[in-house]
């Protein structure tokens, strides 16, 4: 059976040296938009799943306790270097986002940017995010999604055979994934390329989505 997790670790290790050139400027505004929706407070314990090289860091408050995970050791090293340079109280670990090595209810905020579309089993990744979040904890998501009101058509599913092998799944739907994992969506906004990329804020439990 094809090892998708191993493939992702290998390819993102290859991407690491050039990742910032590709992903920094392109997603800068969308990252900031997504993170601006979080209700930040001093002392919060924050986890970035699929932290990459740390391109979210400029938009985070310095008063948090920050943890970052990624499959690729090369990404983790760059994340730690960037977080140290920016003055964060941060630790970075090589870890599979579908199997988080943290206790239940440990975090106030979990950030999942551009990771749900590349996880082999995003429902498992969201289940883990739900588990490690404290009650009323916030989940911040930025990614590309198929519209929630219709499944992907044949053309998109066919194209997805190629895109999912080299980069990302383009057929996943945000609201079904988050709601099935036990999250209440509080904010859902288009972030980039029309409505292809969306920024969502959800809670482990909370009020009715808007």
N, C-alpha and C positions, 0 to 999 in steps of 0.2 A: 504494500500500500504506500502511496506517495506521502512523504513526510512534509506536510505543509509548514509546520512550525520550523523544522530544520531548514527548509528552503527560505523562509522569511528571515531567519537568523543569518544565513549566508548572504542573501542579496542585500540586506540592509548593512551588513558589514562592508560590502563592496561600495554601497552608496555613501557611507559615512564621510569620506574625504570631500565629496562634492555636494553633499546634501544641502548645505547652507546656500550654495550658489543657485540651486534649483528651487528650494522651498522657502527661503527667507522672505524676499521681497514679494513673491507671489501671494503668500498667505498672511502677510503682516497685518493688514487691516482686518481680515476676518478673524484672526486670533484675538486681536484686541477687542473686537466687537463681542466675541463670545465671552471673554473673561470679564469684560465690563459689566455683564449681567449678574455676576456672582456677588453675593452679599458678604464682602470681606470684613473680617475682624482680626485684630491683633491676637497672635497666639494660636490661630487655627492650625491644625495639623492637616497638611495638604499632600495628596498623592497625584503625580502625573504618570499615567499608564501609557507606555509607548512614548517616553519622554524625548526620544531622539537626541539631538544635539543641544536641546534647551532653547528652542526658538520661542517658546512661550514666556520665558523668564523676564524679558523686559516689561511685560504687562502685569506682573505679579507684585503685590506689596512685599517689602523686605521684612515685615514684622511677623511672618508666618514660619512655621516649622515645615520644611519642604522635603519631600521624598520623591525620587524619580526612578522608574524602572524601564528597562528595554531589553529585548531579546539579544541585541547585538552588543558585545563588549566594547566595540569601537565607539558606538553611540553613547554608551554609559560614560566612558572616559571623557568624551567631549562635553557631555552634560555636566559632569562634576567640575571640569575646568571652568566652564562658563558660569556656573552657579557660584563657585568660589570667587571668581573675578568680580561678579556683581554684588557680592557681599551677603549672600543668602546663608542661613543656617540650613544646610542641605546635605542629604546623603543620596547616593545613587547605587543601584544594584542591578545586576543582570537577573532578569526574571521574566517568566511567561505571564502575560496579562490574564490568561485563562486559568492560572493557578497561582494566585497571589500568596506569598508567604508573610502574611500579616494577620493579626488577630481580628476577630469580629468587632465591629463598631469602633475601629481605631482612628478613622479619619473624619474630619469635618467637611472636606471637599475632595472629590475625585475628578480629575481632568482627563478626558479621553478625546484628544484631538488627532484626527486623521489616522485613527487606529481601528475603529469598528469596521471599516471597509476592507481592512487587510487581515483581520483575525480569521482563522479558519472557522471558529465557532463563536460568533459575536454574542450569542445568547449566553454562553458560558462566561465570557468576559464581563458582561453586564451583571450576571449573577454574582460574580466575585466582587465587582464594584459595589453592588448592593450589600453584600455581606460585610465588607470592611468599612462601610459608612456607618457613622453613628445615626441614631434616630434624628430625623429632620436634616440629615446631611445632604449636601448639594452635589449634583453631578453636572459637569459642564462638558458638552459635546460639540465638536465641530467636525463635519464630515460631508461627503457626497452621498446623496440618498435618492432613490427612486421615489416619485410622489406617493404619498400614503393612500391616495384614493384609487389607485389602480396598480396592478402588478406589472412587472416588466413584460413588454411584448417580445415576440420571437426575435426581431432584429437586435434588440438590446441584450437579450439572453445569449444570442450567438456571439455578439461582440464581447460579451463578458467572459467567454471562454479564453479570449486573448488577454483582455485587460487584467483579469484576476490572476493570470499566470505571471505577468511581468510587473504588475503594480497593485491593482485594487479592484474590488468587486463593485459593480455599478448597478446592482439590482436590489440592494437592501433598502428596507423601509424603516424610517426612524421611529415613528410612533408605535407601531406594533412591537418592535424590539424593546423599546424602553418600558412600555406599559406592561408587556408580558413579564418583564424582569421585576416588576413591582414598583416602578417609579411613577410619580405624578409629574407631568410636564407643565412647567410654569411659564416658559417662554420658548417660542419657536419662530425664528426669523430667517429669511434668506440672507446669506452672507457673501455669496460670490457666484459669478456666472449664472445670473438670474436666480433660479431657485434650486440649482443643482447642489450647491453647498449650503448647508443650513447650520445655524448656531442654536443650540437648545440648552436650556437650563431645566433640570428636573430635581425632585427631592425623593428621598427614600420613603417619605410619607408627607402628605401636605394637603393643601387646598385644591380645589378644582382647577384644572388647566385652563388657560385662556388662549 
